[in-house]
Amino acid sequence: MKNILDGKKLADSIKADVRIEVEALNRIGVDVGLAIMLVGDNPASNQYFQATLSACKRVGMTAYEFRLPKTASVNEILNVVHGINIDERISGLLVLMPLPSQINARRVINSISPEKDVDGLGAISVGRLAADESTFQLFMESSQGEILRSKGMHPSWSFLPCTPYGVIRLLKSYQVKIKGRNVVIIGKSLAVGKPLANMFLVKEATVTVCHRETQDLASFTRQADILCSATGRAGLITGDMVKKGAIVVDIGINILKNGDITGDVDFGSVSKKASMITPVPGGVGPVTIAMLLENTVRSAQRNELLNSPLMMA
């Protein structure tokens, strides 16, 4: 289909660039490591765990696996996080969500060192995004590596959350105009909805955020030039809820009983009206992992720049 926003194509391009950056660091004796923590046995989280391990291998990045049982206490989890924070082999940490219900997820995420918060979800990273202190990255035209080598990187800059940043990068790769467009986001999570709204605002779109208490959802979605859904509710968005020519970004991930993966959008009916649409799988998901890898290599580059005068030459 001509109207597909192919996330895999973009992800492959980003990974190729990341591999070059990893190899450049390897040549000066720097290994790039990503820690991946999985607590419990959530099927979707385990699938993302495996996909991230595979992606690390592809770009030459060392993956450090941390698997904890569902019964792990918050103290046990925090001890592991603190160990990773001081481990010089590791440039970034991804804690897979959701954590077991007895765990305060924000306490865990906020315990990650901001320099290793490559998923961009800690309070410092989110706060800097909200304050427009990290949004320069949304306008970078050249590669991350070239910017870092030529200008260095200020220690106060934080990582952008991978999924919403991936959405922006995907739209940009297809030259989708954002400025002045009406954007509707369904879902107000700290992982996707809120930071994505901030990013669209920075790009000068008019943004509406809908959520579970929104009355008459379709009246909002039909106004969208760009419609993004991140609720985890299969089939939430149907063709009659989308205006003709809209761009639809499906960020939802749902694993059905038969093992199939689907998003929030009824692809069959919506794709007939949308000018562009992301598939699930193969849309935002691959780009999210690519953003994680890019943030991780950027963390390693920043650490080397801040600690080795030779890198500034």
C-alpha positions in Angstrom: 0.0 0.0 0.0 1.2 3.4 -0.9 -0.1 5.1 2.2 1.9 3.1 4.8 4.2 4.9 7.2 6.9 2.2 7.3 8.6 2.3 10.6 10.9 -0.6 9.9 12.5 1.3 7.0 13.3 4.3 9.1 14.4 2.1 12.0 16.9 0.2 9.7 18.4 3.6 8.6 18.8 4.8 12.2 20.3 1.5 13.3 22.8 1.7 10.5 23.9 5.1 11.7 24.1 3.9 15.3 26.3 1.0 14.3 28.7 3.4 12.7 28.8 5.5 15.9 29.3 2.3 18.0 32.2 1.2 15.8 33.8 4.6 16.1 33.7 4.4 19.9 35.0 0.8 19.8 38.0 2.0 17.9 39.0 4.3 20.8 38.4 1.5 23.4 34.9 2.5 24.4 32.3 -0.3 24.6 28.6 0.8 24.4 26.4 -1.1 26.9 22.6 -1.1 27.4 21.1 -2.6 30.5 17.6 -4.1 30.0 15.6 -4.9 33.2 12.5 -7.1 33.1 10.6 -7.7 36.3 8.0 -10.5 36.1 6.7 -12.2 32.9 4.4 -9.8 31.1 4.1 -11.2 27.6 4.3 -7.8 25.8 7.3 -6.7 27.9 9.1 -10.0 27.3 8.5 -9.6 23.5 10.0 -6.1 23.7 12.9 -7.5 25.8 13.8 -10.0 23.1 13.4 -7.4 20.3 15.7 -5.0 22.1 18.3 -7.7 22.7 18.3 -8.5 19.0 18.6 -4.9 18.0 21.6 -4.4 20.3 23.3 -7.3 18.6 22.7 -5.9 15.2 24.4 -2.6 16.0 27.3 -4.0 18.0 26.0 -2.8 21.3 26.6 -4.9 24.5 23.3 -5.9 26.2 23.2 -6.5 29.9 20.2 -8.6 31.0 18.6 -8.1 34.3 15.6 -10.4 35.0 13.9 -10.2 38.3 10.9 -12.3 39.5 7.4 -10.9 39.8 7.8 -11.1 43.6 10.9 -8.8 43.7 10.6 -6.0 46.2 11.1 -2.3 45.4 14.4 -2.5 47.5 15.7 -5.3 45.4 14.9 -3.5 42.2 16.4 -0.2 43.4 19.6 -2.0 44.5 20.0 -3.3 40.9 19.3 0.2 39.5 21.9 1.8 41.7 24.5 -0.8 40.7 23.8 0.0 37.0 24.1 3.7 37.7 27.7 3.3 38.8 28.7 0.6 36.3 31.0 2.3 33.8 30.4 -0.5 31.2 26.7 0.6 30.9 25.6 3.7 29.0 21.9 3.4 29.4 19.2 1.5 31.3 15.7 0.5 30.1 13.2 -0.7 32.7 10.4 -2.4 30.9 6.9 -1.5 31.9 4.5 -2.4 33.4 6.2 -3.3 36.7 4.3 -5.6 39.1 1.4 -3.9 40.8 3.1 -3.8 44.2 6.0 -1.6 42.8 6.0 2.2 42.7 7.1 2.5 39.0 7.9 6.3 39.3 10.2 5.6 42.2 12.1 3.1 40.2 12.3 5.3 37.0 13.3 8.3 39.0 16.2 6.4 40.6 17.8 6.0 37.2 20.7 8.4 36.7 19.6 11.1 34.2 22.7 10.4 32.2 21.6 6.8 31.8 17.8 7.5 31.4 17.9 6.6 27.7 14.1 5.9 27.7 13.7 9.6 28.7 11.0 9.0 31.3 12.6 10.1 34.6 11.3 13.3 36.2 14.4 15.3 35.2 14.1 14.2 31.5 10.4 14.8 31.4 10.7 18.1 33.2 13.4 19.4 30.8 11.2 18.4 27.8 8.3 20.3 29.3 10.5 23.3 29.9 11.8 23.3 26.3 15.3 22.6 27.5 15.7 19.4 25.4 13.5 20.2 22.4 16.4 21.4 20.2 16.7 17.7 19.2 13.4 17.9 17.4 15.0 20.3 14.9 18.4 18.7 14.4 19.0 18.1 10.7 22.4 16.3 10.7 23.2 13.1 12.5 23.5 12.9 16.3 27.1 11.9 16.0 28.2 14.9 13.9 26.5 17.3 16.2 28.2 15.7 19.2 31.6 15.7 17.6 31.4 19.2 16.3 29.8 21.0 19.2 30.0 18.7 22.2 27.1 18.1 24.4 25.9 20.1 27.4 25.5 18.0 30.5 22.0 19.4 31.2 20.6 18.1 27.9 18.3 15.1 28.5 17.0 12.3 26.4 13.7 12.5 24.7 11.2 9.7 25.4 11.7 7.1 22.8 8.2 6.4 21.6 6.9 10.0 21.1 10.3 11.0 19.7 10.0 8.1 17.3 6.6 9.3 16.2 8.0 12.7 15.3 11.0 11.2 13.5 8.7 8.9 11.5 6.5 11.8 10.4 9.5 13.8 9.5 11.0 11.0 7.4 7.8 11.1 5.3 7.9 14.9 5.1 4.6 15.2 6.9 3.9 18.9 7.7 3.2 19.4 11.4 3.2 23.2 11.8 -0.3 24.6 11.9 -2.0 21.2 11.7 -4.7 19.9 14.1 -3.3 17.1 16.1 -5.5 14.8 18.3 -3.7 12.5 20.7 -5.7 9.7 22.5 -4.0 8.8 25.8 -2.4 11.0 28.4 0.3 8.7 29.8 3.7 10.1 30.9 5.3 7.6 28.5 3.6 8.7 25.3 0.6 11.1 25.4 2.0 13.9 27.5 5.5 14.1 26.0 4.1 13.7 22.5 1.7 16.6 23.0 4.7 18.7 24.2 6.6 17.8 21.0 3.8 18.6 18.7 3.4 21.9 20.5 7.0 22.7 20.0 6.5 22.0 16.3 3.6 24.5 16.4 0.7 22.2 15.9 -2.7 22.8 17.6 -3.0 19.9 20.0 -6.0 18.2 21.6 -5.4 15.4 24.2 -8.3 12.9 24.7 -8.5 10.3 27.4 -10.9 7.8 29.1 -13.1 10.6 30.4 -13.5 12.4 27.1 -17.1 12.6 26.0 -18.0 11.8 22.4 -14.5 10.9 21.3 -15.4 10.7 17.6 -16.3 14.4 17.6 -12.6 15.2 18.4 -11.0 12.5 16.2 -12.9 13.7 13.1 -11.2 17.1 13.4 -7.7 15.7 13.3 -5.3 16.2 10.5 -2.9 14.0 12.4 -4.5 11.4 14.8 -2.3 9.5 17.3 -3.7 6.8 19.5 -1.8 5.2 22.4 -4.4 3.5 24.7 -3.8 -0.2 24.3 -7.5 -0.8 23.4 -7.8 -2.9 20.3 -10.1 -1.5 17.6 -10.8 1.7 19.4 -10.5 3.8 16.3 -12.8 2.9 13.4 -13.1 4.3 9.9 -16.2 6.5 10.8 -14.1 8.3 13.4 -11.5 9.5 11.0 -11.8 12.3 8.4 -10.8 11.6 4.8 -7.1 12.4 4.2 -6.0 12.3 7.9 -2.7 10.9 8.9 -3.2 8.1 11.5 -0.4 7.0 13.9 -1.3 3.8 15.8 0.9 3.6 18.9 -1.1 1.0 20.7 0.2 -2.5 21.3 -2.2 -5.4 22.0 -1.4 -9.1 22.1 -4.5 -11.1 21.3 -5.2 -14.6 22.7 -4.0 -16.2 19.5 -0.7 -14.4 19.8 -1.3 -11.9 17.1 -0.3 -8.2 17.6 -2.7 -5.4 16.9 -3.0 -1.7 17.6 -5.7 0.7 18.7 -6.9 1.3 15.1 -9.1 -0.9 13.0 -6.6 -0.9 10.1 -9.1 -2.2 7.5 -11.6 0.6 7.7 -9.3 3.4 8.7 -6.7 2.8 6.0 -9.4 3.4 3.4 -9.9 7.0 4.6 -6.4 7.9 5.9 -3.8 9.5 3.5 -1.1 7.8 5.6 -1.2 5.2 8.4 1.1 3.1 10.5 0.8 -0.6 10.5 0.9 -2.7 13.7 3.4 -4.3 13.9 6.0 -2.5 11.8 5.0 1.1 12.4 6.0 3.0 15.6 7.4 -0.1 17.4 10.7 -0.5 15.4 11.4 3.2 15.6 11.0 3.2 19.4 13.7 0.6 19.7 15.9 2.5 17.2 15.5 5.7 19.3 16.5 3.8 22.4 19.7 2.6 20.7 20.4 6.1 19.4 20.0 7.6 22.9 22.3 4.9 24.3 25.1 5.6 21.9 24.6 9.3 22.5 25.0 8.7 26.2 28.3 6.9 25.6 29.5 9.7 23.3 28.6 12.4 25.9 30.4 10.5 28.6 33.5 10.2 26.5 33.3 13.9 25.5 33.0 15.0 29.1 35.8 12.8 30.3 38.3 12.8 27.5 39.8 16.1 26.2 41.1 14.2 23.2 37.5 13.7 21.9 37.0 17.5 21.8 39.9 18.0 19.3 
